[in-house]
Amino acid sequence: MKQTIHPVKRLNGTVCVPGDKSISHRAVMFGAIASGDTRISHFLRSADCLSTVSCFRKLGIELEEDPAGETIIVHGRGLRGLREASEVLYTGNSATTTRLISGILAGQGFASTLDGDASIRKRPMKRIMTPLSLMGADIRSLHENGCVPLRIAPAVLHAIDYLSPTASAQVKSCVLLAGLYAEGTTTVTEPFLSRNHTELMLSGLGARVSSRKTENGYEASIAPEPELHGFDITIPGDISSAAYFLAAALIVPGSEVLIKNVGINPTRTGILQAAQRMGGDIRILNQKIQGGEMAADLLVRSSALTGIEVGAEMIPTLIDELPVLAVLAAYASGTTVIRHAAELRVKESDRIETTTNMLRAMGAHITPTPDGMVIEGGAPLHGAVTDSCLDHRIAMSAAVCALAAEGPTTIRDAECIDISYPSFYSDLSSLTEG
């Protein structure tokens, strides 16, 4: 499917973004291994999250969905209540599903096979296979290339102290989930603090989780065999989805947009900090705690932006938002430098390459580097034909960029947004004038 985006006079209005993708995944997974029912409101019904739902149904978990709304009920069976699947567990495009469920499956008394689509078959899985193997897990790549399909067989797990070479919430979560089934206390240390939804949610369910800063970085530990209890959760809006409206409002002159009920977990707010450092007029209103997570409304007004430098410590807090941050940089004055973001090369696409190609097609001055980008802002941007490369974040970033460019922009394979935000184009259209 192709989507054509025309420039607009201004953006004005209120938007409510879908539930947080990371939290939606975890609520289903953790509800499945808790005892009793878990009721999830404002669940993100995206392709990725529905892959998680599908996998746990195959593992014997009963889930009730409200097809007219965003509520799902998970009938949990406890830590050891999962059943052997009669078929391959297909995770689609979802690296979160693949990596986190591997930690749970490593501690089960039955074998499982995980596989995904063409994109997920290229994503690196050695980063979870290594610590799981150190714990005694029987996990192997069937094609012996460190990618899915993965075969996970029964094994006795033991605790480890794992020093992760990168700050990755998926790696950390995988190891901590395996730690639920291990003998002894499992600890993961990462150089910078990655998103901590796993620690917050498991702690709220009754797991013995601790977190602290150490001389080596940030440490998270978990004790085995807790009794997890079902829970009710209302999921806040996804800040990664809100980032596109935030960016659009900043770059389209005369705009004012209110984004309602957005999760502002401090491990996820790098895009807010970066945009404010660039001069963005962003006000945080009506702060509250929702589902154990901080949430707020964001009032965003168009602003004159200037370039900034983004380095290692900030990268884990805005890794998914870097393509749209590059769009902001293209409309800013001065130079923006993004470093220590080599992780972008192993996402749904090589996002350093795809972001560079998208912005260059529209006239931006951008130079890729091995671990980031250098963007010389201020060049006049124009519409173009761009390729999403089947990457939802590239497609949405291109749409935002097009709003303030000269002439229409056509995005190829634009339907890939269904991975995280199926209603994105209609929500964007609701804010446009002209």
N, C-alpha and C positions, 0 to 999 in steps of 0.2 A: 504494500500500500504506500502511495505517496501522499504527503501532506504539504500543502502550500501555505506559508505564513506571510502575511502582508504587514508592512510597517503600520503603526498606529499613532494616533495623535497623542493619546495618553492612556493610562490605566487607572481605573478608579473603582473602588468597591471593596467587598469583603469576600474572603474565600476560606473554606475549611478544608484542609488537606487530609488525605486518608491516614489511617492509623500507622504508627511506626512499624516499618517492615521488620527490623531487628527484634523488636519486642513481640510482634505478632508470632514470628517463628518460635521464640522461646516460650511464649505462653502455651502454645499447643504442645511442644515437646515436654515441658516440665509438668504440665497438667496431665499428660499421659502417664508419667512415671510417679505421679503423686497418688495418694489414696483419696477417693471421693471425686466429686464433680468440680470442674473448673468452668466458670462462665466468663467468656471473653467478649467484651463489648468494644465497638469501633475496631474490629478486626479488619486487617487489610486483605481484601479478597483479590490479591494479585496472583499472577501465575507462579511466582516464587513461593509465596506462602501456601498456595494450594498444593504445591508439590510436597510440602511438609505434611499437610493434612492427609494427602494420598498415602504417603509412606506409613504413617501411623495407623491408618485404617488397615493396611496390609499386615501390620504387626498386631492386629487384634483389638485395636482401640476403637470404641464406638464414639463417633462424633456426630452431633446434631447441628445442622446449619440452618439459619434463617435465610432463605433465598431472597427475601425482600429487604433484608437489612444487613447489618454488619455484626451480628451476634453468633457465636459458636459455643457449644457446650461440649466439653471433653469429659468423658467418663473414665477417669483414671483408674489404673489397675495396680499401682504401686511400683516400686523400684524393679521388682522381678516378675511383674505380671505380663510383660510383652510375650507374644507368641511368634513362633517361627513363621515367616512369610512363605507363601507357596510360590512366589514369583520374585523376580528382581525388583528391588526398591528403586524406582526411577525418580531421580531428583531434578529432572528437567535442567533448567539454567541456573539452579540455585546452589552456589558454593556454601552458603550458610547452612542449608539443609544437609548437604553432603558432609561437611566437616563436623558439625555439631552432632549429628546422629551417629557418626562413627565413634565418638566417645561413649555414647550410650550403648551401642551395639557391641563394643569391645568387651563389656562386662556381662553379656548375656550368655545363657547356656545353650545357644543354638547358633548356627551359621547364617550369614546374610551376604547378599551380593548387592552392591550399589552401582548404579550406572546413571548417566545423564545424557544431555544432548551434545551436539558437536562442539559447542562452546565449552561446556563443563569438562569434556574429555581432554581439553588442552590446559585446564587449570591445574596448578601444582598441588599435589596432595602429599608429597614427601614431608611437608612442614607439619602435618599431623601424624603421618606414619612413623616418623622418627621418635617423637615422645611416646606414642602409644606402644611402639615396639620396646622402648626402654622400660615400660611398665609391665611388659610380658605379654602384650596383646599379640594375637595371631592375625596380622593384617598384611595383605599383599596386593600389589597392582597386577591384575591379570595379564596386562600387556607389557609388564615389567618396564614401564616408562614413568613411574611415579604419578600416574593419573588414574582416573576411573576408566574401566570398571575395577572396583575394589572387592575383594573377598575377605570377610571378617569371620573367623572361626572361634569357637569357645576357648577360653584361656583363663588362668588364674592371674589376676592383676595385683601388682604391688605398688605402693606409693613411690614417687620420685620427687626430687627437687629439680625442676627443669628451668634452665636459663634460656629463655627464648631469644633468638638472635634479632627478632623484629618485634615491634609492638603490634600484635594482631589479636583482636577480640575473638576471632574464630578459632585460632590455635589455643588461646588461653581457655576458652569455653570448652573445647573438645577435651583438653587434659583435665579440667576440673570435673566435667561430667564423668569421665572415666574414673576419676578419683572417688566418685560416689560408690564404686564397686571394688575399690582397691583395699589392700591391707595397709593401714597406716595413713598418715596425713600427707596429702599431695600438695605440692607448692609449685607455682609458676611465677617466675620473675621475668619481667619485660623491661626494656630500656626506658620506655615512656608509657604512660598510662593510656591504654586503649579503652574503648567504650566498655562500661562496666555493668551492662544490663543483666548479665548472667549472675554476677555476684549479688546484685540488689534483689533480683527475683528469687533466687535460690534461698537467700537468707530469709526473705519474707515467708517462704514455704516451710521453713523449719530446718534447713541445712545449716551446719556449723561452718560458716564461711568467715574468713578474716582477710583484711586488706591493710597494707601499710607501705609507706615509702621506706626504702632501704638505701644503703650506699651504692647498691648495684642497679637500682631502678625502683620498680613498683612490684610488690609481691602480693599474690593472692593464694590463700590456702584453703583446703576443704578437708573435712574429716569424713570417713566412710559411713555408709549405711544409716543415714538419717531417716526419720519417718517424715516424709513430705506429705503435706495436706493440700487438698483441693482449695481453690481460692476464686474470688471474683475480681476481675480486673477490667477497668476501662482504659484503653490504650490511648495515649496522647497522639496528636498529629505528628507525622514524620518530618523532622527538621530537614532531612535530605530532600523531601518533596517541596517543603516550604521554601527552600533555597532558590528555586527557579522563579517563584513569584517575588521573592525579596530582590533578586537580581534584576528582574524585569522592571520593578517599580523604581529601582535606583537609576536605571539607564534611560528610561523613557521620560522625557521632560514633562513636567506638570502632573506627574503621577502621585497618587496616594492610595495605598492598599493596606487593609487590615487583614492579617492572617491569624485566624482564630485557633486557640488551643494547640499550640505547638510544643512538643517536648523540648526542654532546654537543659537536659542532663549536661553537666559541665564537661563530660568527656565527648560531647557531640557539638559543642557550640563554637567550634573554630571558625565556621563560616560567618557567624555573627561578629566575632572579634575581628576577623580579617576585613570584613566590609566596613565596620566602624573605623578601623585604622585607616582605611582608604578615604574616609570622610563621609561615609554613608549615614544618613539620618534614619536611625532605627531606634524605636522606643519599645521597651519591654513593659507590658502592662498586665495587670490581673494575674500575678504569679500565684501558683497553687501547687499542691502535691496531688498527683493523679496516678493511681496504680503503682504507688511507690516511687514515682518519677516526678521531677519538677516539670511544670508546664506553664505556658503564658501565652498572651496574645502579642503579636508583633505588628506595630504600626510603622510602615515604611514609606518614606517620601523620596522623590527624585533628588539626586545630589550630584554635585561636582566631585569626581573621584580622582585620587592620585595613586600612583603605583606604590607598592610595598614589597618587602622581602618576606617570604614564608619559608621557615626552616624546620629542622628535624622535630623539635618538641611540639610544634603545632600540627604536623602532618597527620598523626593518628586521629585528631579531633575533626578533620575535614577531608579525609582521603576521598570520600565519594563526591564531595562538592568541588573538587579541584577543576573539573572541566568548566563548570559554570563560573567559578572564580576567575578562570582565564578569560571568559567573556567579559566580566567586569573590568579586568585589566586592559582589555582591548579598547574599552570606552573611556578608560582613565587617562589622565595626563601623566607623563613620565613612564618609568620602567618598573615592571613587576618581575621579580625573580622567585621561582619556585624550586626549592632544592630538597634533596633527601626523600623524593617521592617515587623511587624506582618501582614500588609496589604497583603503580599505575600501569606498568607494562604487562601485568598478569591478571588484569581484570577481564570483564566480558570481551573487551578488545584491548589492544595496546593503547591505553588512553593518552599517553604522551603523543603517539603518532596520530591517532584519530582526532584528538583535539587540535593538534597542529594543522592537519589537513583541512578540517572544517573551517577554522578561523582564517587560514591562508586563502581558501576559496572565496571568502567574503572580504578579502582585502587587508586583513590584519597583518602586522609585522610581528611574527612569532618565530622563535628559534627553539627547536627541541634540544635537550641535553640528555645524557645518559640517565639522569635521575630527576628530571623536571623540565622546566620551560623558562624562557626569557621572553616577555611580551613588552614590546615598545608601544605604548598606548597612543591614542590620538589620531591614528590613520583613519580616513573616511571609509566606512564599511558599506558594502553593497550586497544586495541579494545574490544568491547563487544556487546551484544545484548541489546538494551535499548528500553524503552517504552516511547513514547511521552506523554502518558496520554491525547492525543487529545489536547495538549497545544502547540501552534505554537512556542512559545519562548523556550520551552524545546527542541523541535525537532531541531531548528536552533542552539541552544547552543551545543547540542550533536554533530551536524555536525561539528561545529568549533573545538570542543575538539578532535574529531577524526582525524583531519588533521595532528596533531603533535604526535599522539599516535602510539604505536607499533601494527600493524595489523589492519584489517578492523573492522569497526563498522556498525552494522545494526540497523536502527531506525524503530520501528514499528509505524504504523499509521502516516507515514511521510507526508501524504497529508494535514495534518492539517495546514501546512504553508500557505495554500490558504486564511486563515483568514486575514493575513496581507501582505504576500509577495509571490504571486504565482510563480514568476520566480526565487526564491532564489537558488534552486539547479543548474539551468543552469547558473546563474550569477556567482555562486561560481566556477563551473567547468571552466568557461572562464578564470579564474585567475590561474588555477593550472598548475604546471609542474611536471611530474613524476607521 
